[in-house]
Amino acid sequence: MNFHTLIDTAIHEPLAIASNEHVVGYVGADNPIELILAAQARPIRLRGRSSLPTANADRFVEASFSASSRRIAEQWLAGEFDALQTVIFSRSDDNAQRLYYYVCELQRTGQCAGPTPLLFDIAGIQRASSAAYTVESVQRLAASLGTVPAQLPHAIAQAQRRFHLLNRFAQQRAMGHIPGTLAHRVLRAAESQWTIEFDNAFERWLDSLRPTTTYRRLVLVGSEPADERLHEAIEAVGASFIAEINEAAHVDHVAHAYEDPLVAIATRCHRRMHDAQAVLRSADLLTKRIRSLQADGAVLWLAASDTGLAWEAPRIEHGLRSAGCAVLRLVLQGADADAATLERVAHFSRTLEVQ
C-alpha cells in the first residue's frame, strides 16, 4: 500500500482495524506510546470525527469542552469505541482530563458502556520530584495496560524510529518542501498508523521529496486545528504553513538510554510536554523559534475552548512581533473555522510581504 493510501485510510477509517486487532485509544498528545506497543496493541489517537453533530453529548458535557472532546463523547455514547479495550486520557490536556471524569461518571451511572478509561498524569514542573512522579505514573499505566517488559526495548526502538522520521519531516516542511495541507494530513495519519508498513512508506516518501517553491512562509500558532481548512485557505493564495506551534506539536525528543526502560519513557514524556508548552509560554523562546524558521508571517489562532492558553495570547503575540513577524490575531475562535475567518486568513496571506 502506498503512502498516500495509508494516509487516507488512517484519516477516514481510523477504527477499522479495531474489529480484529487489540487497539488502545488515546486522547491528548502526551501519552507513552511505547507502553501500548509493548502491550502488543495498536495505538490510535482519538480526535472526534470532523464536523460530527453532538446533540447527544451536549446533554451531558459542558459547552466549554472543546469540539474534539464533545465529538469523542458523542461517538462514545453511540458505541463507536466499543471495539476498543482501553482509552488513555492525558491529564496534561485540560479537555482530555475533564472528559475522562465525565466518561467515568457516565459509565458509573449506566449512560454508556465502552472501553476502560485510564488517566495518565505527567507532573509539569521541571524538578526531580516531578520527574519521579511521572515515572510512577508510567509504571502504573504499564501495569494497567498489561505492558510486557520483554517487549519494551523493541517498542522503544519502534517509537524512536518514528520520532526520527518526524524530525526529518519537520525539517523538510520548514524548508518549504511539503505543502501545509499535506503536512497536516501526514501528522494526523501518523497518530493512528503505528505500523512498520507506515514507517517504511513514510521513509521512502521522505527520500523521494524534491524542492518546491512557496512564495510566503507562514506559521500557525496557538490551538491545534481539527482539519486542513486553514491550510487550504492560504495555499489558495500562494502561501503555506511551514510549521505549527501548539501544545500537541512534535518536539525533537527521543527516549534516552536508562537502565530502566520505564524511566526512559517517563523522561521522554516529561520533557516533551514541558518543551511543547514552554514555547507558547515564553516570548523569548517563541521569538527564537520563529526566527529559526525564517517565517514571513504568523496566524495566532486560539480556540475559545483553550481557556488556559488564551491567557498567553499577549505573550505569544509579543514573541511573534519581536521576531519581526507580521501577525494575524484570531482569538476566541470556534473549533471549525467559518467562511469569514478563512477569508481573513487568505487576505492576510495574500497581502503579506515576503522577507
Secondary structure, DSSP 8 states (H G I E B T S, - for coil): --HHHHHHHHHH-TTGGGGTS-EEEEESS---HHHHHHTT-EEEE----TT---TTGGGTS-TTS-HHHHHHHHHHHTTTTTT-SEEEEETTSHHHHHHHHHHHHHHHTTS---SEEEEE----SSSHHHHHHHHHHHHHHHHHHT--GGGHHHHHHHHHHHHHHHHHHHHHHHTT-S-HHHHHHHHHHHTT--SHHHHHHHHHHHHH------SEEEEEEES--SSSHHHHHHHTTTEEEEEEEETTS--S------SSHHHHHHHHHHHHHHHHHHHHH-HHHHHHHHHHHT-SEEEEEEETT-HHHHTTHHHHHHHHHHTT-EEEEEEEE-SS--HHHHHHHHHHHHH----
